Amino acid sequence: MRKGMRRTIAVAILTIAVVPTARAQQQPVESGDSNAPSAAQPASSASPAGQKKTGEGSKTPNPPVPIVHRFWDRENDLLFAGVGGGRALDYASTLNLRRRGIDEAFLTNSIVDNHPLFAGIEAAATAASIGVSYIFHRTGHHRLERWTSAVHIGVATGGAIRNYALKTPHPI
């Protein structure tokens, strides 16, 4: 039991150490001039059809700059809280399942019966979901970043609903 408690504490410390580091590495949202060009435009002698040429060169409207959100914005905070809540619900429903005498489907019963170890696994699953979302954020896949948390919430909550819906075996 002491070993499982040590693992749980180690996972909690690791999570506490990683989250501020990830936050510190965020790029600030740039609020530059929307009329300023984002990259050097090649000079061309021919103007596009239907556009007037001025003495200084042709003016073309800039394409809209995609809005980049911060990783720890309100929406992600709520999604990550939902992931944590879903994992906590799964933890409680699995312990209830074991108290009723039903075997766990995905983990061994010895892991689930070791409460600190099982809590550490649930915390690690939450941290892994946040980590995958961060990878998607850094690579510019912002829709996948949000969907990762949404799917995780659905899977964890669905598993908890399944656990509570199973019939308790009654001896005859």
DAKAVEN-V932436 format. One record per backbone hydrogen bond with DSSP energy under -1.0 kcal/mol. NH is the residue of the N-H (numbers start at 1). CO is the residue of the C=O. E is the energy in kcal/mol with one decimal. If there is no record, write none. Layout:
BEGIN
nh:NH co:CO e:E
nh:NH co:CO e:E
END
This chain:
BEGIN
nh:5 co:1 e:-1.9
nh:6 co:2 e:-2.2
nh:7 co:3 e:-2.0
nh:8 co:4 e:-2.2
nh:9 co:5 e:-2.3
nh:10 co:6 e:-2.5
nh:11 co:7 e:-2.6
nh:12 co:8 e:-2.3
nh:13 co:9 e:-2.5
nh:14 co:10 e:-2.5
nh:15 co:11 e:-2.4
nh:16 co:12 e:-2.3
nh:17 co:13 e:-2.1
nh:18 co:14 e:-2.2
nh:19 co:15 e:-2.2
nh:22 co:18 e:-2.6
nh:23 co:19 e:-2.1
nh:24 co:20 e:-2.2
nh:25 co:21 e:-1.2
nh:26 co:23 e:-1.2
nh:51 co:48 e:-1.8
nh:77 co:73 e:-2.5
nh:78 co:74 e:-2.4
nh:79 co:75 e:-2.4
nh:80 co:76 e:-3.1
nh:81 co:77 e:-2.1
nh:82 co:78 e:-2.1
nh:83 co:79 e:-2.2
nh:84 co:80 e:-2.5
nh:85 co:81 e:-2.6
nh:86 co:82 e:-2.7
nh:87 co:83 e:-2.5
nh:88 co:84 e:-2.2
nh:89 co:85 e:-2.3
nh:90 co:86 e:-2.1
nh:91 co:87 e:-2.4
nh:92 co:88 e:-2.5
nh:93 co:89 e:-2.5
nh:94 co:90 e:-2.2
nh:95 co:91 e:-2.1
nh:96 co:92 e:-2.1
nh:97 co:93 e:-2.1
nh:98 co:94 e:-2.3
nh:99 co:95 e:-2.2
nh:100 co:96 e:-1.4
nh:101 co:98 e:-1.5
nh:102 co:97 e:-2.1
nh:112 co:108 e:-1.8
nh:113 co:109 e:-2.6
nh:115 co:113 e:-1.2
nh:118 co:114 e:-2.6
nh:119 co:115 e:-2.6
nh:120 co:116 e:-2.1
nh:121 co:117 e:-2.1
nh:122 co:118 e:-2.1
nh:123 co:119 e:-2.4
nh:124 co:120 e:-2.5
nh:125 co:121 e:-2.1
nh:126 co:122 e:-1.8
nh:127 co:123 e:-2.5
nh:128 co:124 e:-2.6
nh:129 co:125 e:-1.9
nh:130 co:126 e:-2.0
nh:131 co:127 e:-2.4
nh:132 co:128 e:-2.5
nh:133 co:129 e:-2.1
nh:134 co:130 e:-2.1
nh:135 co:131 e:-2.1
nh:136 co:132 e:-2.3
nh:137 co:133 e:-2.3
nh:138 co:134 e:-2.7
nh:139 co:135 e:-1.6
nh:140 co:137 e:-1.3
nh:141 co:136 e:-2.5
nh:142 co:140 e:-1.3
nh:145 co:141 e:-1.9
nh:146 co:142 e:-1.6
nh:147 co:143 e:-2.5
nh:148 co:144 e:-2.3
nh:150 co:146 e:-2.0
nh:151 co:147 e:-3.0
nh:152 co:148 e:-2.0
nh:153 co:149 e:-2.6
nh:154 co:150 e:-2.0
nh:155 co:151 e:-2.7
nh:156 co:152 e:-2.6
nh:157 co:153 e:-2.5
nh:158 co:154 e:-2.5
nh:159 co:155 e:-2.4
nh:160 co:156 e:-1.9
nh:161 co:157 e:-2.4
nh:162 co:158 e:-2.3
nh:163 co:159 e:-2.4
nh:164 co:160 e:-2.3
nh:165 co:161 e:-1.7
nh:166 co:162 e:-1.1
END
